[in-house]
Amino acid sequence: MRLDGQSESGNVEDRRGQGGRRPPMLMGGGVTGLLLLALVVYLKGGGLGDFVKLAVQQQKAQPQIEHRRADPNAAPDPEEEELKKFVGIVLKDTEDVWTKVFSENGGKYQQPKLILFSGFVQSACGGASSAVGPFYCPGDANVYLDLEFYKDLDRKFGAKGDFAQAYVVAHEVGHHVQNLLGITEKVDAMRGGPKANEFSVRLELQADYLAGVWAFHANKMRDMLEQGDVEEAMNCAKQIGDDTLQKRAQGYVVPDSFTHGTSVQRTRWFTKGLKSGSLKGAEELFAIPYQDL
């Protein structure tokens, strides 16, 4: 990615190392814990909201322990500080792109905040550990990210590269765009029915599509993409597809339990957004038959 000279967003709030009481993590943080927790949620047919709630419920059943406060005199981790700067630049880029796209479509974009945390965080959607991975909370319009997630993507999943990391931010911001457009509320109202998982998959694939729309406009505005960037994002989408995650965790897949889409679907819809750059094109996700996704 070509990011030289780009400014950082003023909407990044750093809560890493903050003290406070929290429940202990019952499983390893980052993607490993995410996989174990995901299996339970998949079998229950839950979506992201259920995913976060289950993590909190499991943790609340345990005794409270003190969350160790980071040493304020300790030298910052250079790798994490570089990632923090990178995330700020990517968030600023999404702000520029979506402000432009909303304006072109007769709307006004309201910028989200991105909360950096370590281990555990409180949001308007409840408390959550790093085990749930990056998430967006419609209740406070914030994106939440533990930078350890990026290290897990690289080390445990082979999803390498700066554009793969940018895709993660763009996907969560895509959920914010859905919230602003009223799509999230409509889908949440339908999640209690027999096709709850199908609606969840459509919502997640739409966020992938919107991440692609961002990349289209960012490249058009700033010539951002370099050789290999698109492949990095597609590999990241592939590695976190429902079928790939389930196969890696339990050796087989349960299609009826999918909540985010298969690896093929996730790469397909990201690519569609990247090629079209059309906000209106996102409507197709809820218009076509489920089997055609």
C-alpha contacts under 8 A as a table, 3 or more apart, distances in Angstrom:
res1	aa1	res2	aa2	distance
1	M	162	D	6.74
1	M	163	F	6.38
1	M	224	M	5.54
1	M	225	L	5.18
1	M	226	E	5.48
1	M	229	D	6.71
2	R	223	D	7.41
2	R	224	M	4.84
2	R	225	L	6.49
2	R	226	E	6.93
3	L	6	Q	5.65
3	L	89	I	7.63
3	L	224	M	6.97
6	Q	89	I	6.50
7	S	88	G	7.98
7	S	89	I	5.85
7	S	92	K	7.12
8	E	85	K	6.87
8	E	86	F	7.95
8	E	88	G	4.59
8	E	89	I	4.22
8	E	90	V	7.62
8	E	91	L	7.44
8	E	92	K	5.67
9	S	12	V	6.43
9	S	88	G	5.04
9	S	89	I	6.12
9	S	91	L	5.98
9	S	92	K	4.38
10	G	88	G	7.70
10	G	92	K	7.88
11	N	88	G	7.92
11	N	111	Q	7.89
11	N	112	P	7.10
11	N	113	K	4.83
11	N	114	L	6.23
12	V	88	G	6.36
12	V	113	K	5.87
12	V	114	L	4.82
12	V	115	I	5.98
12	V	116	L	7.29
13	E	113	K	7.07
13	E	114	L	6.15
13	E	115	I	4.86
13	E	116	L	6.18
14	D	115	I	5.99
14	D	116	L	4.85
14	D	117	F	6.60
15	R	18	Q	5.75
15	R	115	I	6.76
15	R	116	L	5.61
15	R	117	F	4.92
15	R	118	S	7.43
16	R	116	L	6.11
16	R	117	F	4.31
16	R	118	S	4.90
17	G	68	R	7.72
17	G	69	R	5.50
17	G	70	A	4.71
17	G	117	F	7.34
17	G	118	S	6.26
18	Q	69	R	5.70
18	Q	70	A	6.90
19	G	66	E	7.93
19	G	67	H	5.70
19	G	68	R	6.11
19	G	69	R	4.57
19	G	70	A	7.65
20	G	66	E	6.48
20	G	67	H	5.57
20	G	68	R	7.84
20	G	69	R	7.83
21	R	64	Q	6.61
21	R	65	I	6.07
21	R	66	E	4.88
21	R	67	H	5.54
22	R	64	Q	5.92
22	R	65	I	6.06
22	R	66	E	6.46
22	R	67	H	6.12
22	R	120	F	7.14
23	P	59	Q	5.24
23	P	60	K	6.00
23	P	62	Q	6.49
23	P	63	P	6.69
23	P	64	Q	4.92
23	P	65	I	6.11
24	P	59	Q	6.25
24	P	62	Q	7.08
24	P	63	P	7.69
24	P	64	Q	6.94
24	P	65	I	6.53
25	M	28	G	7.09
25	M	29	G	7.40
25	M	59	Q	6.53
25	M	129	S	6.86
25	M	131	A	7.94
26	L	58	Q	7.65
26	L	59	Q	6.75
27	M	32	T	8.00
27	M	33	G	5.20
27	M	36	L	7.81
27	M	131	A	7.39
28	G	32	T	5.99
28	G	33	G	4.63
28	G	131	A	6.92
29	G	32	T	6.46
29	G	33	G	5.06
29	G	34	L	7.31
29	G	119	G	7.26
29	G	129	S	7.48
29	G	130	S	5.31
29	G	131	A	4.60
30	G	33	G	5.75
30	G	34	L	6.17
30	G	130	S	5.48
30	G	131	A	4.94
30	G	132	V	7.31
30	G	133	G	5.99
30	G	148	E	6.43
30	G	149	F	5.16
30	G	152	D	6.31
31	V	34	L	4.66
31	V	35	L	6.08
31	V	131	A	6.57
31	V	132	V	7.90
31	V	133	G	6.64
31	V	149	F	6.60
31	V	152	D	6.00
31	V	153	L	7.31
32	T	35	L	5.33
32	T	36	L	6.68
32	T	131	A	7.47
32	T	152	D	7.97
33	G	36	L	5.29
33	G	37	L	6.18
33	G	131	A	4.74
33	G	132	V	7.46
34	L	37	L	5.25
34	L	38	A	5.79
34	L	131	A	4.67
34	L	132	V	5.21
34	L	133	G	6.41
35	L	38	A	4.96
35	L	39	L	6.43
35	L	245	L	6.85
35	L	246	Q	7.85
35	L	249	A	6.52
36	L	39	L	5.53
36	L	40	V	7.21
36	L	249	A	7.31
37	L	40	V	5.52
37	L	41	V	6.57
37	L	51	F	7.71
37	L	55	A	7.29
37	L	131	A	7.59
37	L	132	V	7.69
38	A	41	V	5.04
38	A	42	Y	5.84
38	A	51	F	7.11
39	L	42	Y	5.08
39	L	43	L	6.24
39	L	246	Q	7.28
39	L	249	A	7.92
40	V	43	L	5.36
40	V	44	K	6.34
41	V	44	K	4.99
41	V	45	G	6.10
41	V	46	G	5.30
41	V	47	G	7.52
41	V	50	D	7.13
41	V	51	F	5.93
41	V	54	L	7.61
42	Y	45	G	4.99
42	Y	46	G	6.10
42	Y	257	S	4.96
42	Y	258	F	6.55
42	Y	259	T	7.23
43	L	46	G	7.79
43	L	257	S	5.97
44	K	257	S	7.67
45	G	196	A	7.66
45	G	197	N	6.25
45	G	257	S	5.39
45	G	258	F	7.74
45	G	259	T	7.62
46	G	49	G	7.60
46	G	50	D	5.24
46	G	51	F	6.57
46	G	196	A	7.87
46	G	197	N	6.94
46	G	259	T	7.31
47	G	50	D	5.32
47	G	51	F	6.06
47	G	191	R	7.97
47	G	197	N	6.85
47	G	200	S	6.06
47	G	259	T	5.98
48	L	51	F	4.75
48	L	52	V	6.28
49	G	52	V	5.35
49	G	53	K	6.18
49	G	125	C	7.88
50	D	53	K	4.96
50	D	54	L	5.90
51	F	54	L	5.35
51	F	55	A	6.47
51	F	132	V	7.14
52	V	55	A	5.23
52	V	56	V	6.37
52	V	126	G	7.78
52	V	127	G	7.87
52	V	128	A	6.15
52	V	132	V	6.39
53	K	56	V	5.11
53	K	57	Q	6.05
53	K	126	G	7.29
53	K	128	A	7.90
54	L	57	Q	5.00
54	L	58	Q	6.08
55	A	58	Q	5.31
55	A	59	Q	6.26
55	A	128	A	6.53
55	A	129	S	7.24
55	A	131	A	7.81
55	A	132	V	7.26
56	V	59	Q	5.09
56	V	60	K	6.02
56	V	126	G	7.44
56	V	127	G	6.02
56	V	128	A	5.83
56	V	129	S	7.71
57	Q	60	K	5.17
57	Q	61	A	6.50
58	Q	61	A	5.53
58	Q	62	Q	7.42
59	Q	62	Q	5.59
60	K	63	P	7.39
60	K	64	Q	7.80
70	A	74	A	7.89
71	D	74	A	5.30
76	P	80	E	7.73
76	P	81	E	6.86
77	D	80	E	5.34
77	D	81	E	6.13
78	P	81	E	5.08
78	P	82	E	6.14
79	E	82	E	5.20
79	E	83	L	6.29
80	E	83	L	4.91
80	E	84	K	6.04
80	E	147	L	6.89
81	E	84	K	4.95
81	E	85	K	6.27
82	E	85	K	5.18
82	E	86	F	6.18
83	L	86	F	4.91
83	L	87	V	6.07
83	L	147	L	7.21
84	K	87	V	5.18
84	K	88	G	6.24
84	K	147	L	7.75
85	K	88	G	5.09
85	K	89	I	6.32
86	F	89	I	5.16
86	F	90	V	6.25
87	V	90	V	5.12
87	V	91	L	6.03
87	V	166	A	7.30
87	V	169	V	7.41
88	G	91	L	5.13
88	G	92	K	6.17
89	I	92	K	5.12
89	I	93	D	6.26
90	V	93	D	4.98
90	V	94	T	6.32
90	V	166	A	6.26
90	V	169	V	7.37
90	V	170	A	7.96
91	L	94	T	5.08
91	L	95	E	6.27
91	L	114	L	7.89
91	L	169	V	7.13
91	L	170	A	7.80
92	K	95	E	5.00
92	K	96	D	6.31
93	D	96	D	5.13
93	D	97	V	6.19
93	D	218	A	6.94
94	T	97	V	5.08
94	T	98	W	5.93
94	T	170	A	6.98
94	T	173	V	7.56
94	T	214	W	6.56
94	T	218	A	7.83
95	E	98	W	5.42
95	E	99	T	5.89
95	E	111	Q	6.34
96	D	99	T	5.32
96	D	100	K	6.33
97	V	100	K	5.24
97	V	101	V	6.17
97	V	214	W	6.31
97	V	217	H	6.27
97	V	218	A	6.32
98	W	101	V	4.86
98	W	102	F	5.79
98	W	109	Y	6.42
98	W	214	W	7.33
99	T	102	F	5.37
99	T	103	S	6.08
99	T	108	K	6.72
99	T	109	Y	5.05
99	T	110	Q	7.94
100	K	103	S	5.14
100	K	104	E	6.18
101	V	104	E	5.13
101	V	105	N	6.35
101	V	279	L	7.57
102	F	105	N	5.07
102	F	106	G	6.24
102	F	107	G	4.76
102	F	108	K	5.58
102	F	109	Y	5.78
103	S	106	G	5.11
103	S	107	G	5.11
103	S	108	K	5.83
103	S	109	Y	7.54
104	E	107	G	7.42
109	Y	180	L	7.98
110	Q	180	L	7.79
112	P	141	A	5.60
112	P	142	N	5.45
112	P	143	V	7.05
112	P	173	V	7.68
112	P	176	H	7.10
113	K	141	A	6.99
113	K	142	N	4.84
113	K	143	V	6.20
114	L	142	N	5.66
114	L	143	V	4.59
114	L	144	Y	5.84
114	L	145	L	7.35
115	I	142	N	6.80
115	I	143	V	6.00
115	I	144	Y	4.79
115	I	145	L	6.23
116	L	144	Y	6.10
116	L	145	L	5.11
116	L	146	D	5.72
116	L	147	L	7.21
117	F	120	F	6.79
117	F	121	V	6.32
117	F	144	Y	7.20
117	F	145	L	6.22
117	F	146	D	5.06
117	F	147	L	7.68
118	S	121	V	7.50
118	S	130	S	7.03
118	S	146	D	5.39
118	S	147	L	7.58
118	S	148	E	7.85
119	G	129	S	5.52
119	G	130	S	5.14
119	G	146	D	7.30
120	F	127	G	7.18
120	F	128	A	5.69
120	F	129	S	4.18
120	F	130	S	6.02
121	V	127	G	5.62
121	V	128	A	5.53
121	V	129	S	6.37
122	Q	125	C	7.87
122	Q	126	G	5.81
122	Q	127	G	4.21
122	Q	128	A	6.44
123	S	126	G	5.13
123	S	127	G	5.90
123	S	128	A	7.78
123	S	137	C	7.15
123	S	140	D	7.25
124	A	137	C	6.85
124	A	139	G	5.28
124	A	140	D	5.61
125	C	137	C	5.91
125	C	138	P	7.69
125	C	139	G	6.16
125	C	140	D	7.90
128	A	131	A	7.84
128	A	132	V	6.94
129	S	132	V	6.22
130	S	133	G	5.47
130	S	134	P	7.72
130	S	146	D	6.27
130	S	149	F	7.87
132	V	135	F	7.51
133	G	145	L	7.14
133	G	146	D	7.38
133	G	149	F	6.56
134	P	143	V	7.43
134	P	144	Y	5.58
134	P	145	L	4.67
134	P	146	D	6.82
134	P	149	F	7.52
134	P	168	V	7.87
134	P	172	E	7.56
135	F	143	V	5.90
135	F	144	Y	5.36
135	F	145	L	6.90
135	F	172	E	6.44
136	Y	141	A	7.11
136	Y	142	N	5.85
136	Y	143	V	4.42
136	Y	144	Y	6.15
136	Y	172	E	5.83
136	Y	173	V	7.69
136	Y	175	H	6.62
136	Y	176	H	7.09
137	C	140	D	5.96
137	C	141	A	5.65
137	C	142	N	5.59
137	C	143	V	6.50
137	C	144	Y	7.86
138	P	141	A	4.77
138	P	142	N	7.09
138	P	176	H	7.17
138	P	179	N	6.46
141	A	176	H	6.63
142	N	176	H	7.96
143	V	172	E	6.43
143	V	173	V	7.13
145	L	149	F	7.63
146	D	149	F	5.83
147	L	150	Y	5.67
147	L	151	K	7.30
148	E	151	K	5.16
148	E	152	D	6.43
149	F	152	D	5.09
149	F	153	L	6.23
150	Y	153	L	5.03
150	Y	154	D	6.35
150	Y	165	Q	6.69
151	K	154	D	5.21
151	K	155	R	6.00
152	D	155	R	5.19
152	D	156	K	5.29
152	D	157	F	6.90
153	L	156	K	5.82
153	L	157	F	5.05
153	L	158	G	6.23
153	L	159	A	5.20
153	L	160	K	7.04
153	L	236	C	7.90
154	D	157	F	5.74
154	D	158	G	4.75
154	D	159	A	4.96
154	D	160	K	5.00
155	R	158	G	5.92
155	R	159	A	7.97
157	F	239	Q	6.54
159	A	164	A	6.65
159	A	232	E	6.94
159	A	235	N	6.15
159	A	236	C	4.96
159	A	239	Q	6.99
160	K	164	A	6.36
160	K	165	Q	7.86
160	K	232	E	6.53
160	K	236	C	7.67
161	G	164	A	5.40
161	G	165	Q	6.67
161	G	229	D	7.55
161	G	232	E	6.00
162	D	165	Q	5.05
162	D	166	A	6.20
162	D	229	D	7.75
162	D	232	E	7.90
163	F	166	A	4.77
163	F	167	Y	6.02
163	F	229	D	5.43
163	F	230	V	7.30
163	F	232	E	6.03
163	F	233	A	5.82
164	A	167	Y	5.08
164	A	168	V	6.71
164	A	229	D	7.59
164	A	232	E	5.10
164	A	233	A	4.31
164	A	234	M	7.75
164	A	235	N	7.68
164	A	236	C	5.68
165	Q	168	V	5.38
165	Q	169	V	6.97
165	Q	233	A	7.86
166	A	169	V	5.30
166	A	170	A	6.15
167	Y	170	A	4.92
167	Y	171	H	5.96
167	Y	211	A	6.51
167	Y	233	A	5.94
167	Y	236	C	7.97
168	V	171	H	5.25
168	V	172	E	6.51
169	V	172	E	5.32
169	V	173	V	6.18
170	A	173	V	5.00
170	A	174	G	5.99
170	A	210	L	7.72
170	A	211	A	4.84
170	A	214	W	7.11
171	H	174	G	4.83
171	H	175	H	6.67
171	H	207	A	5.32
171	H	208	D	5.56
171	H	210	L	7.05
171	H	211	A	5.05
172	E	175	H	5.13
172	E	176	H	6.72
172	E	207	A	7.20
173	V	176	H	4.86
173	V	177	V	6.37
173	V	207	A	7.95
173	V	211	A	7.74
174	G	177	V	5.01
174	G	178	Q	6.33
174	G	206	Q	7.80
174	G	207	A	4.61
174	G	208	D	7.22
174	G	210	L	5.30
174	G	211	A	5.94
175	H	178	Q	4.97
175	H	179	N	6.24
175	H	184	T	7.74
175	H	204	E	7.97
175	H	207	A	5.63
176	H	179	N	4.95
176	H	180	L	6.28
177	V	180	L	5.11
177	V	181	L	6.24
178	Q	181	L	5.11
178	Q	182	G	6.25
178	Q	183	I	5.11
178	Q	184	T	5.68
178	Q	207	A	7.61
179	N	182	G	5.17
179	N	183	I	5.87
179	N	184	T	5.00
179	N	185	E	7.03
180	L	183	I	7.67
181	L	184	T	7.88
182	G	185	E	5.64
182	G	186	K	6.64
183	I	186	K	5.26
183	I	187	V	6.26
184	T	187	V	5.22
184	T	188	D	6.09
184	T	203	L	7.66
185	E	188	D	5.15
185	E	189	A	6.34
186	K	189	A	5.27
186	K	190	M	6.73
187	V	190	M	5.16
187	V	191	R	6.25
187	V	199	F	6.32
187	V	200	S	7.39
187	V	203	L	7.50
188	D	191	R	5.16
188	D	192	G	7.84
189	A	192	G	7.05
190	M	193	G	5.87
190	M	195	K	7.85
190	M	196	A	6.32
190	M	199	F	7.33
191	R	194	P	7.99
191	R	195	K	7.10
191	R	196	A	3.98
191	R	197	N	7.08
191	R	199	F	6.71
191	R	200	S	7.30
192	G	195	K	7.97
192	G	196	A	5.76
193	G	196	A	5.33
195	K	198	E	5.22
195	K	199	F	6.46
196	A	199	F	5.32
196	A	200	S	6.33
197	N	200	S	4.92
197	N	201	V	6.17
197	N	256	D	7.55
197	N	257	S	6.75
197	N	258	F	6.44
197	N	259	T	5.22
198	E	201	V	5.10
198	E	202	R	6.28
198	E	258	F	7.76
198	E	259	T	6.94
198	E	290	Y	7.13
199	F	202	R	5.06
199	F	203	L	6.19
200	S	203	L	5.09
200	S	204	E	6.25
200	S	259	T	5.27
200	S	260	H	6.56
201	V	204	E	5.17
201	V	205	L	6.06
201	V	258	F	6.95
201	V	259	T	4.74
201	V	260	H	4.47
201	V	261	G	5.25
202	R	205	L	5.20
202	R	206	Q	6.01
202	R	260	H	7.67
202	R	261	G	7.80
202	R	285	L	5.84
202	R	286	F	6.56
203	L	206	Q	5.09
203	L	207	A	6.39
203	L	260	H	7.89
203	L	285	L	7.83
204	E	207	A	5.06
204	E	208	D	6.43
204	E	259	T	7.71
204	E	260	H	5.24
204	E	261	G	7.23
205	L	208	D	4.92
205	L	209	Y	6.19
205	L	260	H	6.74
205	L	261	G	6.60
205	L	265	Q	7.27
205	L	266	R	5.92
205	L	269	W	6.26
205	L	270	F	7.80
205	L	285	L	7.45
206	Q	209	Y	4.84
206	Q	210	L	6.13
206	Q	269	W	7.26
206	Q	282	A	6.10
206	Q	285	L	6.20
207	A	210	L	4.97
207	A	211	A	6.15
208	D	211	A	5.01
208	D	212	G	6.42
208	D	266	R	6.43
208	D	267	T	7.97
208	D	269	W	6.10
208	D	270	F	4.86
208	D	273	G	7.81
209	Y	212	G	5.05
209	Y	213	V	6.35
209	Y	269	W	4.86
209	Y	270	F	4.40
209	Y	271	T	7.22
209	Y	272	K	6.44
209	Y	273	G	4.56
209	Y	274	L	7.48
209	Y	282	A	6.75
210	L	213	V	4.79
210	L	214	W	6.24
210	L	270	F	7.31
210	L	273	G	6.07
210	L	279	L	7.36
210	L	282	A	7.16
211	A	214	W	5.13
211	A	215	A	6.39
211	A	270	F	6.47
211	A	273	G	7.07
211	A	274	L	7.75
212	G	215	A	5.02
212	G	216	F	6.22
212	G	269	W	7.77
212	G	270	F	4.74
212	G	271	T	6.19
212	G	272	K	7.00
212	G	273	G	4.15
212	G	274	L	3.98
212	G	275	K	7.62
212	G	277	G	7.17
213	V	216	F	5.11
213	V	217	H	6.46
213	V	270	F	7.97
213	V	273	G	4.48
213	V	274	L	5.14
213	V	275	K	7.77
213	V	276	S	7.02
213	V	277	G	4.29
213	V	278	S	6.41
213	V	279	L	7.06
214	W	217	H	5.40
214	W	218	A	5.96
214	W	273	G	7.96
214	W	274	L	7.47
214	W	277	G	7.22
215	A	218	A	5.04
215	A	219	N	5.98
215	A	274	L	5.94
216	F	219	N	5.42
216	F	220	K	6.24
216	F	273	G	7.34
216	F	274	L	4.84
216	F	275	K	6.70
216	F	276	S	7.42
216	F	277	G	5.30
217	H	220	K	4.88
217	H	221	M	5.97
217	H	277	G	6.44
218	A	221	M	5.18
218	A	222	R	5.88
218	A	223	D	7.17
218	A	224	M	6.33
219	N	222	R	5.25
219	N	223	D	4.35
219	N	224	M	4.54
219	N	225	L	5.86
220	K	223	D	5.71
220	K	224	M	7.74
221	M	224	M	7.93
225	L	229	D	6.10
225	L	230	V	7.67
226	E	229	D	5.65
227	Q	230	V	7.68
228	G	231	E	5.24
228	G	232	E	6.30
229	D	232	E	5.11
229	D	233	A	6.56
230	V	233	A	5.25
230	V	234	M	6.19
231	E	234	M	5.06
231	E	235	N	6.01
232	E	235	N	5.20
232	E	236	C	6.24
233	A	236	C	5.04
233	A	237	A	6.22
234	M	237	A	5.05
234	M	238	K	6.06
234	M	267	T	5.28
234	M	270	F	7.61
234	M	271	T	7.93
235	N	238	K	4.91
235	N	239	Q	6.13
235	N	267	T	7.87
236	C	239	Q	5.18
236	C	240	I	6.51
237	A	240	I	5.47
237	A	241	G	6.33
237	A	263	S	6.32
237	A	266	R	5.70
237	A	267	T	5.66
238	K	241	G	5.38
238	K	244	T	7.39
238	K	262	T	7.72
238	K	263	S	4.16
238	K	264	V	6.69
238	K	266	R	6.73
238	K	267	T	6.25
239	Q	244	T	6.22
239	Q	245	L	7.17
239	Q	263	S	6.77
240	I	244	T	6.56
240	I	245	L	6.04
240	I	263	S	6.83
241	G	244	T	5.32
241	G	245	L	6.14
241	G	260	H	6.80
241	G	261	G	5.88
241	G	262	T	4.53
241	G	263	S	4.02
241	G	264	V	7.67
241	G	266	R	6.64
242	D	245	L	5.20
242	D	246	Q	6.03
242	D	258	F	5.82
242	D	259	T	7.16
242	D	260	H	6.06
242	D	261	G	5.63
242	D	262	T	5.04
242	D	263	S	6.80
243	D	246	Q	5.23
243	D	247	K	5.93
243	D	253	V	5.65
243	D	254	V	7.79
243	D	255	P	7.52
243	D	258	F	7.69
243	D	261	G	7.78
243	D	262	T	5.33
243	D	263	S	6.68
244	T	247	K	5.17
244	T	248	R	6.06
244	T	262	T	7.33
244	T	263	S	6.61
245	L	248	R	5.21
245	L	249	A	6.10
246	Q	249	A	5.06
246	Q	250	Q	5.72
246	Q	251	G	6.79
246	Q	252	Y	6.29
246	Q	253	V	5.45
246	Q	254	V	7.73
247	K	250	Q	5.50
247	K	251	G	4.31
247	K	252	Y	4.65
247	K	253	V	5.67
248	R	251	G	5.81
248	R	252	Y	7.94
250	Q	253	V	7.78
254	V	257	S	5.59
254	V	258	F	7.06
255	P	258	F	5.38
258	F	261	G	6.08
258	F	262	T	7.70
261	G	265	Q	5.88
261	G	266	R	6.14
262	T	265	Q	5.11
262	T	266	R	6.13
263	S	266	R	5.22
263	S	267	T	6.25
264	V	267	T	5.39
264	V	268	R	5.97
265	Q	268	R	4.99
265	Q	269	W	6.18
265	Q	293	L	6.55
266	R	269	W	5.50
266	R	270	F	6.21
267	T	270	F	5.23
267	T	271	T	6.06
268	R	271	T	5.19
268	R	272	K	6.23
269	W	272	K	4.89
269	W	273	G	6.28
270	F	273	G	5.28
270	F	274	L	6.19
271	T	274	L	4.92
271	T	275	K	6.11
272	K	275	K	5.24
272	K	276	S	6.10
273	G	276	S	5.29
273	G	277	G	5.42
273	G	278	S	6.85
273	G	281	G	7.74
273	G	282	A	7.97
274	L	277	G	5.80
276	S	281	G	7.75
278	S	281	G	5.22
278	S	282	A	7.38
279	L	282	A	5.71
280	K	283	E	5.84
281	G	284	E	5.83
282	A	285	L	5.94
283	E	286	F	5.86
283	E	287	A	6.53
284	E	287	A	4.83
284	E	288	I	6.08
285	L	288	I	6.31
285	L	293	L	7.28
288	I	292	D	6.54
288	I	293	L	7.27
289	P	292	D	5.43
289	P	293	L	7.11
290	Y	293	L	5.54
